[in-house]
Amino acid sequence: MTSASLGPLRVAGFGFRQGVTLGSLRGLIKASGQDGHLSAIATAADKAQTPAFQDLARSLGLPVIAVPLSAICAQTGAAPAPHLPARYGHKSLAEAAALAASGPQSRLLQRRTISADALATLAIAIGQENSKLAKGQSPRIENQ
């Protein structure tokens, strides 16, 4: 499935540290088995312009969903992560971003996994088909 396909929306949510590399992010996608099946990639709005993340989106041909911090914090299905900053609600950023970007009826397909270099995390969520993504447009994330 590509971002222009109809069907379930599959979003890869990412959390990552400063200094993350394209290799770290691509390694997580490859290990997930979801390469070629994703609709978009997502992370918190304050991380979405990170060069390695933007490079990943371009290399995969997928849109970036920059999730507002309020939507990250509102996610109840993400695992607790007390070590993460309060701005992320002390929960898995990867899981919260994937869930928020996949819509209100989404569920986790794959819980958070950590890259070999421990610089990035990935979670995959599946939601209902998103007509904006199917048309190649970026969806608007509402505060939940």
N, CA, C and O atoms as CSV, one atom per row, in Angstrom:
chain,resi,resn,atom,element,x,y,z
A,1,MET,N,N,0.849,-1.166,0.000
A,1,MET,CA,C,0.000,0.000,0.000
A,1,MET,C,C,0.894,1.228,0.000
A,1,MET,O,O,1.941,1.221,0.647
A,2,THR,N,N,0.518,2.252,-0.690
A,2,THR,CA,C,1.223,3.517,-0.690
A,2,THR,C,C,0.340,4.561,-0.049
A,2,THR,O,O,-0.810,4.295,0.299
A,3,SER,N,N,0.888,5.754,0.103
A,3,SER,CA,C,0.096,6.803,0.735
A,3,SER,C,C,-1.122,7.184,-0.094
A,3,SER,O,O,-2.038,7.827,0.420
A,4,ALA,N,N,-1.151,6.800,-1.366
A,4,ALA,CA,C,-2.289,7.132,-2.211
A,4,ALA,C,C,-3.329,6.016,-2.249
A,4,ALA,O,O,-4.358,6.157,-2.910
A,5,SER,N,N,-3.076,4.915,-1.553
A,5,SER,CA,C,-3.988,3.782,-1.576
A,5,SER,C,C,-5.138,3.982,-0.607
A,5,SER,O,O,-4.998,4.646,0.420
A,6,LEU,N,N,-6.284,3.394,-0.952
A,6,LEU,CA,C,-7.397,3.366,-0.020
A,6,LEU,C,C,-7.234,2.147,0.872
A,6,LEU,O,O,-6.506,1.215,0.530
A,7,GLY,N,N,-7.894,2.151,1.988
A,7,GLY,CA,C,-7.804,1.036,2.915
A,7,GLY,C,C,-7.341,1.549,4.269
A,7,GLY,O,O,-7.281,2.758,4.494
A,8,PRO,N,N,-7.015,0.629,5.172
A,8,PRO,CA,C,-6.611,1.043,6.511
A,8,PRO,C,C,-5.390,1.958,6.470
A,8,PRO,O,O,-4.472,1.761,5.674
A,9,LEU,N,N,-5.400,2.933,7.321
A,9,LEU,CA,C,-4.304,3.880,7.452
A,9,LEU,C,C,-3.275,3.268,8.395
A,9,LEU,O,O,-3.604,2.915,9.527
A,10,ARG,N,N,-2.036,3.139,7.937
A,10,ARG,CA,C,-0.948,2.635,8.781
A,10,ARG,C,C,0.075,3.738,8.933
A,10,ARG,O,O,0.664,4.202,7.957
A,11,VAL,N,N,0.277,4.151,10.171
A,11,VAL,CA,C,1.199,5.246,10.441
A,11,VAL,C,C,2.322,4.756,11.344
A,11,VAL,O,O,2.086,4.106,12.362
A,12,ALA,N,N,3.551,5.085,10.946
A,12,ALA,CA,C,4.714,4.816,11.781
A,12,ALA,C,C,4.974,6.048,12.629
A,12,ALA,O,O,5.285,7.118,12.106
A,13,GLY,N,N,4.848,5.896,13.926
A,13,GLY,CA,C,5.133,6.975,14.862
A,13,GLY,C,C,6.554,6.840,15.365
A,13,GLY,O,O,7.024,5.737,15.646
A,14,PHE,N,N,7.240,7.973,15.477
A,14,PHE,CA,C,8.638,7.968,15.904
A,14,PHE,C,C,8.859,8.892,17.085
A,14,PHE,O,O,8.240,9.948,17.207
A,15,GLY,N,N,9.751,8.465,17.939
A,15,GLY,CA,C,10.362,9.308,18.947
A,15,GLY,C,C,11.859,9.178,18.694
A,15,GLY,O,O,12.325,8.119,18.274
A,16,PHE,N,N,12.606,10.227,18.943
A,16,PHE,CA,C,14.054,10.141,18.715
A,16,PHE,C,C,14.779,11.236,19.466
A,16,PHE,O,O,14.207,12.258,19.846
A,17,ARG,N,N,16.072,10.981,19.665
A,17,ARG,CA,C,16.936,11.915,20.363
A,17,ARG,C,C,17.670,12.797,19.368
A,17,ARG,O,O,17.749,12.489,18.178
A,18,GLN,N,N,18.200,13.888,19.874
A,18,GLN,CA,C,19.040,14.752,19.054
A,18,GLN,C,C,20.203,13.908,18.542
A,18,GLN,O,O,20.755,13.094,19.283
A,19,GLY,N,N,20.569,14.095,17.305
A,19,GLY,CA,C,21.659,13.331,16.718
A,19,GLY,C,C,21.213,12.055,16.034
A,19,GLY,O,O,22.050,11.285,15.564
A,20,VAL,N,N,19.901,11.811,15.969
A,20,VAL,CA,C,19.404,10.615,15.291
A,20,VAL,C,C,19.858,10.637,13.830
A,20,VAL,O,O,19.985,11.700,13.223
A,21,THR,N,N,20.094,9.466,13.289
A,21,THR,CA,C,20.535,9.364,11.900
A,21,THR,C,C,19.446,8.723,11.045
A,21,THR,O,O,18.550,8.043,11.544
A,22,LEU,N,N,19.555,8.962,9.756
A,22,LEU,CA,C,18.646,8.306,8.816
A,22,LEU,C,C,18.757,6.794,8.955
A,22,LEU,O,O,17.751,6.089,8.870
A,23,GLY,N,N,19.961,6.294,9.167
A,23,GLY,CA,C,20.164,4.854,9.342
A,23,GLY,C,C,19.402,4.284,10.518
A,23,GLY,O,O,18.855,3.185,10.427
A,24,SER,N,N,19.356,5.020,11.632
A,24,SER,CA,C,18.595,4.568,12.810
A,24,SER,C,C,17.118,4.440,12.480
A,24,SER,O,O,16.480,3.444,12.820
A,25,LEU,N,N,16.574,5.463,11.809
A,25,LEU,CA,C,15.149,5.479,11.479
A,25,LEU,C,C,14.808,4.415,10.439
A,25,LEU,O,O,13.810,3.710,10.582
A,26,ARG,N,N,15.627,4.293,9.398
A,26,ARG,CA,C,15.375,3.283,8.358
A,26,ARG,C,C,15.492,1.874,8.920
A,26,ARG,O,O,14.741,0.979,8.529
A,27,GLY,N,N,16.431,1.678,9.835
A,27,GLY,CA,C,16.594,0.360,10.462
A,27,GLY,C,C,15.340,-0.071,11.200
A,27,GLY,O,O,14.963,-1.243,11.161
A,28,LEU,N,N,14.689,0.876,11.877
A,28,LEU,CA,C,13.444,0.554,12.576
A,28,LEU,C,C,12.331,0.191,11.597
A,28,LEU,O,O,11.575,-0.750,11.837
A,29,ILE,N,N,12.228,0.930,10.499
A,29,ILE,CA,C,11.207,0.620,9.489
A,29,ILE,C,C,11.444,-0.781,8.932
A,29,ILE,O,O,10.513,-1.578,8.816
A,30,LYS,N,N,12.691,-1.072,8.589
A,30,LYS,CA,C,13.020,-2.391,8.027
A,30,LYS,C,C,12.691,-3.505,9.025
A,30,LYS,O,O,12.088,-4.515,8.662
A,31,ALA,N,N,13.085,-3.315,10.264
A,31,ALA,CA,C,12.837,-4.340,11.288
A,31,ALA,C,C,11.346,-4.539,11.559
A,31,ALA,O,O,10.929,-5.621,11.971
A,32,SER,N,N,10.543,-3.499,11.330
A,32,SER,CA,C,9.107,-3.597,11.596
A,32,SER,C,C,8.376,-4.486,10.589
A,32,SER,O,O,7.286,-4.982,10.874
A,33,GLY,N,N,8.972,-4.686,9.419
A,33,GLY,CA,C,8.301,-5.444,8.372
A,33,GLY,C,C,7.209,-4.656,7.675
A,33,GLY,O,O,6.446,-5.221,6.891
A,34,GLN,N,N,7.119,-3.364,7.945
A,34,GLN,CA,C,6.047,-2.530,7.385
A,34,GLN,C,C,6.502,-1.679,6.202
A,34,GLN,O,O,5.701,-0.929,5.644
A,35,ASP,N,N,7.762,-1.781,5.815
A,35,ASP,CA,C,8.259,-1.014,4.679
A,35,ASP,C,C,7.405,-1.342,3.457
A,35,ASP,O,O,7.237,-2.511,3.109
A,36,GLY,N,N,6.876,-0.325,2.815
A,36,GLY,CA,C,5.996,-0.518,1.672
A,36,GLY,C,C,4.531,-0.645,2.030
A,36,GLY,O,O,3.684,-0.727,1.141
A,37,HIS,N,N,4.212,-0.664,3.322
A,37,HIS,CA,C,2.821,-0.804,3.769
A,37,HIS,C,C,2.340,0.405,4.561
A,37,HIS,O,O,1.228,0.398,5.089
A,38,LEU,N,N,3.161,1.435,4.649
A,38,LEU,CA,C,2.826,2.599,5.466
A,38,LEU,C,C,2.124,3.682,4.656
A,38,LEU,O,O,2.335,3.817,3.451
A,39,SER,N,N,1.291,4.445,5.342
A,39,SER,CA,C,0.580,5.573,4.738
A,39,SER,C,C,1.266,6.898,5.030
A,39,SER,O,O,1.182,7.832,4.232
A,40,ALA,N,N,1.950,6.985,6.177
A,40,ALA,CA,C,2.591,8.223,6.604
A,40,ALA,C,C,3.536,7.912,7.756
A,40,ALA,O,O,3.499,6.831,8.344
A,41,ILE,N,N,4.391,8.896,8.065
A,41,ILE,CA,C,5.201,8.824,9.277
A,41,ILE,C,C,4.836,10.029,10.135
A,41,ILE,O,O,4.472,11.086,9.621
A,42,ALA,N,N,4.939,9.854,11.449
A,42,ALA,CA,C,4.497,10.913,12.367
A,42,ALA,C,C,5.446,11.029,13.547
A,42,ALA,O,O,6.094,10.065,13.954
A,43,THR,N,N,5.506,12.221,14.073
A,43,THR,CA,C,6.208,12.495,15.321
A,43,THR,C,C,5.630,13.777,15.898
A,43,THR,O,O,4.758,14.404,15.295
A,44,ALA,N,N,6.119,14.159,17.062
A,44,ALA,CA,C,5.669,15.406,17.688
A,44,ALA,C,C,6.044,16.593,16.806
A,44,ALA,O,O,7.075,16.578,16.134
A,45,ALA,N,N,5.209,17.603,16.815
A,45,ALA,CA,C,5.420,18.797,15.988
A,45,ALA,C,C,6.785,19.431,16.234
A,45,ALA,O,O,7.379,19.987,15.310
A,46,ASP,N,N,7.293,19.359,17.467
A,46,ASP,CA,C,8.581,19.987,17.758
A,46,ASP,C,C,9.775,19.193,17.250
A,46,ASP,O,O,10.916,19.637,17.374
A,47,LYS,N,N,9.518,18.015,16.675
A,47,LYS,CA,C,10.595,17.193,16.117
A,47,LYS,C,C,10.458,16.962,14.614
A,47,LYS,O,O,11.372,16.426,13.987
A,48,ALA,N,N,9.355,17.352,14.045
A,48,ALA,CA,C,9.025,16.988,12.663
A,48,ALA,C,C,9.986,17.543,11.611
A,48,ALA,O,O,10.094,16.971,10.527
A,49,GLN,N,N,10.677,18.629,11.899
A,49,GLN,CA,C,11.602,19.216,10.930
A,49,GLN,C,C,13.035,18.707,11.083
A,49,GLN,O,O,13.941,19.207,10.416
A,50,THR,N,N,13.246,17.732,11.941
A,50,THR,CA,C,14.580,17.169,12.122
A,50,THR,C,C,15.065,16.622,10.778
A,50,THR,O,O,14.337,15.872,10.128
A,51,PRO,N,N,16.280,16.980,10.348
A,51,PRO,CA,C,16.758,16.572,9.020
A,51,PRO,C,C,16.668,15.073,8.738
A,51,PRO,O,O,16.213,14.691,7.660
A,52,ALA,N,N,17.079,14.224,9.656
A,52,ALA,CA,C,17.026,12.775,9.404
A,52,ALA,C,C,15.588,12.305,9.211
A,52,ALA,O,O,15.332,11.420,8.395
A,53,PHE,N,N,14.647,12.888,9.954
A,53,PHE,CA,C,13.235,12.514,9.831
A,53,PHE,C,C,12.679,12.954,8.481
A,53,PHE,O,O,11.962,12.200,7.824
A,54,GLN,N,N,13.009,14.167,8.072
A,54,GLN,CA,C,12.583,14.650,6.758
A,54,GLN,C,C,13.214,13.821,5.642
A,54,GLN,O,O,12.564,13.535,4.636
A,55,ASP,N,N,14.477,13.435,5.816
A,55,ASP,CA,C,15.148,12.580,4.833
A,55,ASP,C,C,14.451,11.220,4.725
A,55,ASP,O,O,14.313,10.671,3.632
A,56,LEU,N,N,14.015,10.683,5.868
A,56,LEU,CA,C,13.287,9.412,5.863
A,56,LEU,C,C,11.999,9.536,5.062
A,56,LEU,O,O,11.695,8.676,4.236
A,57,ALA,N,N,11.245,10.594,5.301
A,57,ALA,CA,C,9.986,10.802,4.580
A,57,ALA,C,C,10.237,10.866,3.075
A,57,ALA,O,O,9.522,10.238,2.294
A,58,ARG,N,N,11.252,11.627,2.674
A,58,ARG,CA,C,11.562,11.731,1.238
A,58,ARG,C,C,11.976,10.385,0.661
A,58,ARG,O,O,11.550,10.020,-0.434
A,59,SER,N,N,12.803,9.650,1.390
A,59,SER,CA,C,13.290,8.368,0.865
A,59,SER,C,C,12.173,7.328,0.747
A,59,SER,O,O,12.222,6.454,-0.118
A,60,LEU,N,N,11.173,7.427,1.617
A,60,LEU,CA,C,10.037,6.494,1.578
A,60,LEU,C,C,8.898,7.006,0.700
A,60,LEU,O,O,7.988,6.250,0.360
A,61,GLY,N,N,8.944,8.282,0.334
A,61,GLY,CA,C,7.862,8.878,-0.446
A,61,GLY,C,C,6.578,9.007,0.356
A,61,GLY,O,O,5.483,8.859,-0.188
A,62,LEU,N,N,6.711,9.284,1.655
A,62,LEU,CA,C,5.547,9.361,2.546
A,62,LEU,C,C,5.399,10.759,3.129
A,62,LEU,O,O,6.387,11.472,3.309
A,63,PRO,N,N,4.158,11.149,3.423
A,63,PRO,CA,C,3.959,12.439,4.090
A,63,PRO,C,C,4.354,12.372,5.566
A,63,PRO,O,O,4.295,11.320,6.203
A,64,VAL,N,N,4.753,13.517,6.077
A,64,VAL,CA,C,5.054,13.682,7.499
A,64,VAL,C,C,3.823,14.263,8.179
A,64,VAL,O,O,3.244,15.240,7.703
A,65,ILE,N,N,3.430,13.663,9.287
A,65,ILE,CA,C,2.366,14.220,10.115
A,65,ILE,C,C,3.022,14.749,11.383
A,65,ILE,O,O,3.561,13.988,12.187
A,66,ALA,N,N,2.965,16.064,11.545
A,66,ALA,CA,C,3.501,16.733,12.725
A,66,ALA,C,C,2.371,16.833,13.748
A,66,ALA,O,O,1.457,17.641,13.588
A,67,VAL,N,N,2.431,16.033,14.772
A,67,VAL,CA,C,1.342,15.942,15.746
A,67,VAL,C,C,1.532,16.997,16.841
A,67,VAL,O,O,2.590,17.048,17.468
A,68,PRO,N,N,0.518,17.840,17.077
A,68,PRO,CA,C,0.618,18.828,18.151
A,68,PRO,C,C,0.861,18.159,19.509
A,68,PRO,O,O,0.373,17.061,19.775
A,69,LEU,N,N,1.621,18.846,20.350
A,69,LEU,CA,C,1.930,18.276,21.663
A,69,LEU,C,C,0.676,17.980,22.466
A,69,LEU,O,O,0.650,17.016,23.230
A,70,SER,N,N,-0.368,18.792,22.309
A,70,SER,CA,C,-1.613,18.533,23.050
A,70,SER,C,C,-2.242,17.206,22.624
A,70,SER,O,O,-2.828,16.510,23.452
A,71,ALA,N,N,-2.127,16.849,21.346
A,71,ALA,CA,C,-2.670,15.568,20.865
A,71,ALA,C,C,-1.811,14.401,21.342
A,71,ALA,O,O,-2.330,13.317,21.607
A,72,ILE,N,N,-0.490,14.616,21.454
A,72,ILE,CA,C,0.404,13.586,22.007
A,72,ILE,C,C,-0.016,13.300,23.453
A,72,ILE,O,O,-0.196,12.145,23.839
A,73,CYS,N,N,-0.166,14.350,24.233
A,73,CYS,CA,C,-0.499,14.197,25.652
A,73,CYS,C,C,-1.877,13.588,25.868
A,73,CYS,O,O,-2.112,12.943,26.890
A,74,ALA,N,N,-2.787,13.782,24.925
A,74,ALA,CA,C,-4.155,13.282,25.065
A,74,ALA,C,C,-4.289,11.786,24.799
A,74,ALA,O,O,-5.333,11.207,25.098
A,75,GLN,N,N,-3.275,11.154,24.252
A,75,GLN,CA,C,-3.371,9.737,23.911
A,75,GLN,C,C,-3.356,8.868,25.159
A,75,GLN,O,O,-2.430,8.938,25.968
A,76,THR,N,N,-4.386,8.052,25.305
A,76,THR,CA,C,-4.481,7.177,26.481
A,76,THR,C,C,-3.936,5.783,26.213
A,76,THR,O,O,-3.686,5.031,27.155
A,77,GLY,N,N,-3.748,5.423,24.946
A,77,GLY,CA,C,-3.291,4.073,24.621
A,77,GLY,C,C,-1.795,3.912,24.566
A,77,GLY,O,O,-1.306,2.802,24.357
A,78,ALA,N,N,-1.047,4.991,24.749
A,78,ALA,CA,C,0.412,4.916,24.696
A,78,ALA,C,C,0.974,4.483,26.047
A,78,ALA,O,O,0.457,4.854,27.100
A,79,ALA,N,N,2.038,3.693,25.994
A,79,ALA,CA,C,2.667,3.180,27.209
A,79,ALA,C,C,3.297,4.312,28.025
A,79,ALA,O,O,3.832,5.266,27.460
A,80,PRO,N,N,3.231,4.204,29.345
A,80,PRO,CA,C,3.895,5.194,30.191
A,80,PRO,C,C,5.410,5.180,29.944
A,80,PRO,O,O,6.003,4.122,29.732
A,81,ALA,N,N,6.013,6.350,29.976
A,81,ALA,CA,C,7.461,6.486,29.825
A,81,ALA,C,C,7.903,7.639,30.727
A,81,ALA,O,O,8.112,8.756,30.254
A,82,PRO,N,N,8.044,7.366,32.013
A,82,PRO,CA,C,8.324,8.428,32.984
A,82,PRO,C,C,9.600,9.212,32.692
A,82,PRO,O,O,9.736,10.353,33.135
A,83,HIS,N,N,10.529,8.621,31.958
A,83,HIS,CA,C,11.798,9.295,31.651
A,83,HIS,C,C,11.651,10.362,30.560
A,83,HIS,O,O,12.550,11.183,30.379
A,84,LEU,N,N,10.529,10.358,29.834
A,84,LEU,CA,C,10.326,11.350,28.779
A,84,LEU,C,C,9.827,12.663,29.362
A,84,LEU,O,O,9.188,12.676,30.414
A,85,PRO,N,N,10.118,13.774,28.677
A,85,PRO,CA,C,9.705,15.085,29.190
A,85,PRO,C,C,8.192,15.217,29.351
A,85,PRO,O,O,7.414,14.545,28.674
A,86,ALA,N,N,7.804,16.094,30.259
A,86,ALA,CA,C,6.380,16.337,30.528
A,86,ALA,C,C,5.651,16.821,29.283
A,86,ALA,O,O,4.454,16.574,29.141
A,87,ARG,N,N,6.351,17.509,28.373
A,87,ARG,CA,C,5.668,18.017,27.170
A,87,ARG,C,C,5.104,16.882,26.319
A,87,ARG,O,O,4.224,17.115,25.490
A,88,TYR,N,N,5.600,15.655,26.511
A,88,TYR,CA,C,5.067,14.476,25.809
A,88,TYR,C,C,4.139,13.660,26.709
A,88,TYR,O,O,3.759,12.543,26.357
A,89,GLY,N,N,3.779,14.205,27.855
A,89,GLY,CA,C,2.846,13.533,28.746
A,89,GLY,C,C,3.440,12.336,29.460
A,89,GLY,O,O,2.697,11.494,29.965
A,90,HIS,N,N,4.767,12.235,29.517
A,90,HIS,CA,C,5.453,11.098,30.151
A,90,HIS,C,C,4.962,9.766,29.599
A,90,HIS,O,O,4.739,8.816,30.349
A,91,LYS,N,N,4.797,9.705,28.270
A,91,LYS,CA,C,4.375,8.465,27.630
A,91,LYS,C,C,5.198,8.255,26.361
A,91,LYS,O,O,5.879,9.170,25.898
A,92,SER,N,N,5.132,7.054,25.806
A,92,SER,CA,C,5.876,6.738,24.595
A,92,SER,C,C,5.502,7.713,23.478
A,92,SER,O,O,4.355,7.750,23.032
A,93,LEU,N,N,6.474,8.494,23.036
A,93,LEU,CA,C,6.217,9.435,21.946
A,93,LEU,C,C,5.893,8.690,20.664
A,93,LEU,O,O,4.999,9.099,19.924
A,94,ALA,N,N,6.603,7.601,20.386
A,94,ALA,CA,C,6.344,6.826,19.164
A,94,ALA,C,C,4.911,6.313,19.137
A,94,ALA,O,O,4.223,6.442,18.124
A,95,GLU,N,N,4.459,5.735,20.239
A,95,GLU,CA,C,3.097,5.192,20.303
A,95,GLU,C,C,2.054,6.302,20.242
A,95,GLU,O,O,1.065,6.189,19.518
A,96,ALA,N,N,2.271,7.370,20.997
A,96,ALA,CA,C,1.299,8.470,21.016
A,96,ALA,C,C,1.191,9.141,19.648
A,96,ALA,O,O,0.090,9.470,19.208
A,97,ALA,N,N,2.316,9.346,18.977
A,97,ALA,CA,C,2.297,9.971,17.646
A,97,ALA,C,C,1.580,9.078,16.642
A,97,ALA,O,O,0.768,9.560,15.852
A,98,ALA,N,N,1.870,7.787,16.667
A,98,ALA,CA,C,1.221,6.850,15.739
A,98,ALA,C,C,-0.288,6.829,15.959
A,98,ALA,O,O,-1.058,6.879,15.000
A,99,LEU,N,N,-0.707,6.756,17.209
A,99,LEU,CA,C,-2.142,6.721,17.518
A,99,LEU,C,C,-2.842,8.018,17.143
A,99,LEU,O,O,-3.910,7.994,16.532
A,100,ALA,N,N,-2.246,9.150,17.505
A,100,ALA,CA,C,-2.866,10.439,17.200
A,100,ALA,C,C,-3.000,10.641,15.691
A,100,ALA,O,O,-4.026,11.119,15.209
A,101,ALA,N,N,-1.961,10.274,14.958
A,101,ALA,CA,C,-1.961,10.481,13.507
A,101,ALA,C,C,-2.888,9.514,12.776
A,101,ALA,O,O,-3.301,9.790,11.650
A,102,SER,N,N,-3.216,8.395,13.396
A,102,SER,CA,C,-4.075,7.386,12.767
A,102,SER,C,C,-5.556,7.624,12.995
A,102,SER,O,O,-6.388,6.946,12.391
A,103,GLY,N,N,-5.898,8.560,13.843
A,103,GLY,CA,C,-7.299,8.906,14.031
A,103,GLY,C,C,-7.925,8.318,15.273
A,103,GLY,O,O,-7.301,7.528,15.982
A,104,PRO,N,N,-9.167,8.706,15.537
A,104,PRO,CA,C,-9.837,8.357,16.793
A,104,PRO,C,C,-10.137,6.867,16.969
A,104,PRO,O,O,-10.270,6.414,18.105
A,105,GLN,N,N,-10.246,6.104,15.907
A,105,GLN,CA,C,-10.552,4.678,16.031
A,105,GLN,C,C,-9.294,3.812,15.869
A,105,GLN,O,O,-9.401,2.616,15.596
A,106,SER,N,N,-8.125,4.398,16.034
A,106,SER,CA,C,-6.881,3.675,15.785
A,106,SER,C,C,-6.521,2.737,16.931
A,106,SER,O,O,-7.021,2.843,18.051
A,107,ARG,N,N,-5.630,1.817,16.591
A,107,ARG,CA,C,-5.080,0.898,17.598
A,107,ARG,C,C,-3.637,0.608,17.222
A,107,ARG,O,O,-3.244,0.755,16.064
A,108,LEU,N,N,-2.855,0.196,18.204
A,108,LEU,CA,C,-1.464,-0.123,17.929
A,108,LEU,C,C,-1.353,-1.483,17.254
A,108,LEU,O,O,-1.893,-2.478,17.737
A,109,LEU,N,N,-0.663,-1.508,16.158
A,109,LEU,CA,C,-0.348,-2.744,15.451
A,109,LEU,C,C,0.972,-3.295,15.975
A,109,LEU,O,O,1.174,-4.507,16.051
A,110,GLN,N,N,1.864,-2.381,16.334
A,110,GLN,CA,C,3.171,-2.751,16.877
A,110,GLN,C,C,3.548,-1.750,17.958
A,110,GLN,O,O,3.615,-0.548,17.701
A,111,ARG,N,N,3.789,-2.236,19.149
A,111,ARG,CA,C,4.217,-1.371,20.254
A,111,ARG,C,C,5.630,-0.856,19.993
A,111,ARG,O,O,6.306,-1.298,19.064
A,112,ARG,N,N,6.049,0.058,20.805
A,112,ARG,CA,C,7.353,0.720,20.661
A,112,ARG,C,C,8.506,-0.271,20.604
A,112,ARG,O,O,8.605,-1.183,21.424
A,113,THR,N,N,9.369,-0.075,19.625
A,113,THR,CA,C,10.643,-0.790,19.541
A,113,THR,C,C,11.750,0.260,19.519
A,113,THR,O,O,11.526,1.404,19.122
A,114,ILE,N,N,12.923,-0.131,19.940
A,114,ILE,CA,C,14.044,0.788,20.078
A,114,ILE,C,C,15.117,0.432,19.063
A,114,ILE,O,O,15.409,-0.745,18.847
A,115,SER,N,N,15.706,1.449,18.439
A,115,SER,CA,C,16.763,1.224,17.450
A,115,SER,C,C,18.008,0.644,18.124
A,115,SER,O,O,18.189,0.774,19.335
A,116,ALA,N,N,18.851,0.010,17.331
A,116,ALA,CA,C,20.066,-0.626,17.845
A,116,ALA,C,C,20.975,0.378,18.551
A,116,ALA,O,O,21.653,0.023,19.515
A,117,ASP,N,N,20.996,1.626,18.084
A,117,ASP,CA,C,21.843,2.642,18.708
A,117,ASP,C,C,21.127,3.404,19.824
A,117,ASP,O,O,21.698,4.326,20.406
A,118,ALA,N,N,19.892,3.032,20.124
A,118,ALA,CA,C,19.068,3.629,21.186
A,118,ALA,C,C,18.778,5.114,20.966
A,118,ALA,O,O,18.493,5.835,21.922
A,119,LEU,N,N,18.846,5.573,19.719
A,119,LEU,CA,C,18.552,6.973,19.416
A,119,LEU,C,C,17.117,7.188,18.949
A,119,LEU,O,O,16.657,8.328,18.877
A,120,ALA,N,N,16.401,6.103,18.629
A,120,ALA,CA,C,15.056,6.265,18.073
A,120,ALA,C,C,14.146,5.134,18.522
A,120,ALA,O,O,14.595,4.036,18.849
A,121,THR,N,N,12.842,5.438,18.526
A,121,THR,CA,C,11.814,4.429,18.784
A,121,THR,C,C,10.774,4.513,17.681
A,121,THR,O,O,10.584,5.562,17.065
A,122,LEU,N,N,10.110,3.401,17.443
A,122,LEU,CA,C,9.078,3.298,16.406
A,122,LEU,C,C,7.906,2.513,16.943
A,122,LEU,O,O,8.085,1.522,17.652
A,123,ALA,N,N,6.708,2.951,16.609
A,123,ALA,CA,C,5.475,2.197,16.862
A,123,ALA,C,C,4.607,2.349,15.624
A,123,ALA,O,O,4.668,3.372,14.942
A,124,ILE,N,N,3.803,1.340,15.333
A,124,ILE,CA,C,2.912,1.367,14.172
A,124,ILE,C,C,1.474,1.312,14.670
A,124,ILE,O,O,1.120,0.468,15.492
A,125,ALA,N,N,0.649,2.226,14.158
A,125,ALA,CA,C,-0.783,2.218,14.480
A,125,ALA,C,C,-1.571,2.071,13.189
A,125,ALA,O,O,-1.134,2.483,12.115
A,126,ILE,N,N,-2.729,1.480,13.328
A,126,ILE,CA,C,-3.620,1.299,12.191
A,126,ILE,C,C,-4.950,1.976,12.518
A,126,ILE,O,O,-5.475,1.850,13.624
A,127,GLY,N,N,-5.470,2.681,11.552
A,127,GLY,CA,C,-6.728,3.388,11.734
A,127,GLY,C,C,-7.575,3.267,10.489
A,127,GLY,O,O,-7.246,2.518,9.570
A,128,GLN,N,N,-8.653,3.997,10.465
A,128,GLN,CA,C,-9.536,3.975,9.311
A,128,GLN,C,C,-8.900,4.748,8.172
A,128,GLN,O,O,-8.041,5.603,8.390
A,129,GLU,N,N,-9.326,4.441,6.957
A,129,GLU,CA,C,-8.807,5.114,5.764
A,129,GLU,C,C,-8.986,6.619,5.899
A,129,GLU,O,O,-10.043,7.095,6.312
A,130,ASN,N,N,-7.957,7.350,5.551
A,130,ASN,CA,C,-7.983,8.803,5.637
A,130,ASN,C,C,-8.079,9.364,4.232
A,130,ASN,O,O,-7.153,9.199,3.438
A,131,SER,N,N,-9.177,10.020,3.913
A,131,SER,CA,C,-9.395,10.514,2.557
A,131,SER,C,C,-8.369,11.559,2.152
A,131,SER,O,O,-8.015,11.639,0.976
A,132,LYS,N,N,-7.880,12.364,3.093
A,132,LYS,CA,C,-6.865,13.355,2.744
A,132,LYS,C,C,-5.563,12.679,2.346
A,132,LYS,O,O,-4.934,13.081,1.367
A,133,LEU,N,N,-5.148,11.656,3.090
A,133,LEU,CA,C,-3.937,10.942,2.710
A,133,LEU,C,C,-4.134,10.222,1.384
A,133,LEU,O,O,-3.214,10.170,0.568
A,134,ALA,N,N,-5.311,9.672,1.158
A,134,ALA,CA,C,-5.586,8.971,-0.096
A,134,ALA,C,C,-5.461,9.914,-1.288
A,134,ALA,O,O,-5.131,9.484,-2.393
A,135,LYS,N,N,-5.725,11.205,-1.062
A,135,LYS,CA,C,-5.599,12.204,-2.128
A,135,LYS,C,C,-4.224,12.851,-2.148
A,135,LYS,O,O,-3.986,13.777,-2.923
A,136,GLY,N,N,-3.306,12.368,-1.294
A,136,GLY,CA,C,-1.965,12.907,-1.259
A,136,GLY,C,C,-1.818,14.201,-0.482
A,136,GLY,O,O,-0.809,14.893,-0.620
A,137,GLN,N,N,-2.815,14.543,0.340
A,137,GLN,CA,C,-2.757,15.755,1.151
A,137,GLN,C,C,-2.361,15.390,2.577
A,137,GLN,O,O,-2.565,14.259,3.019
A,138,SER,N,N,-1.802,16.341,3.278
A,138,SER,CA,C,-1.475,16.124,4.677
A,138,SER,C,C,-2.729,16.292,5.519
A,138,SER,O,O,-3.459,17.268,5.348
A,139,PRO,N,N,-2.990,15.362,6.423
A,139,PRO,CA,C,-4.163,15.500,7.291
A,139,PRO,C,C,-3.933,16.572,8.345
A,139,PRO,O,O,-2.792,16.897,8.675
A,140,ARG,N,N,-4.998,17.105,8.858
A,140,ARG,CA,C,-4.927,18.067,9.950
A,140,ARG,C,C,-5.261,17.308,11.220
A,140,ARG,O,O,-6.303,16.659,11.313
A,141,ILE,N,N,-4.379,17.392,12.185
A,141,ILE,CA,C,-4.594,16.735,13.468
A,141,ILE,C,C,-5.281,17.723,14.389
A,141,ILE,O,O,-4.770,18.816,14.635
A,142,GLU,N,N,-6.425,17.341,14.889
A,142,GLU,CA,C,-7.147,18.189,15.834
A,142,GLU,C,C,-6.722,17.839,17.237
A,142,GLU,O,O,-6.386,16.689,17.519
A,143,ASN,N,N,-6.731,18.801,18.106
A,143,ASN,CA,C,-6.471,18.518,19.523
A,143,ASN,C,C,-7.590,17.620,20.022
A,143,ASN,O,O,-8.770,17.883,19.790
A,144,GLN,N,N,-7.208,16.582,20.695
A,144,GLN,CA,C,-8.204,15.596,21.123
A,144,GLN,C,C,-8.550,15.746,22.572
A,144,GLN,O,O,-9.374,14.993,23.092
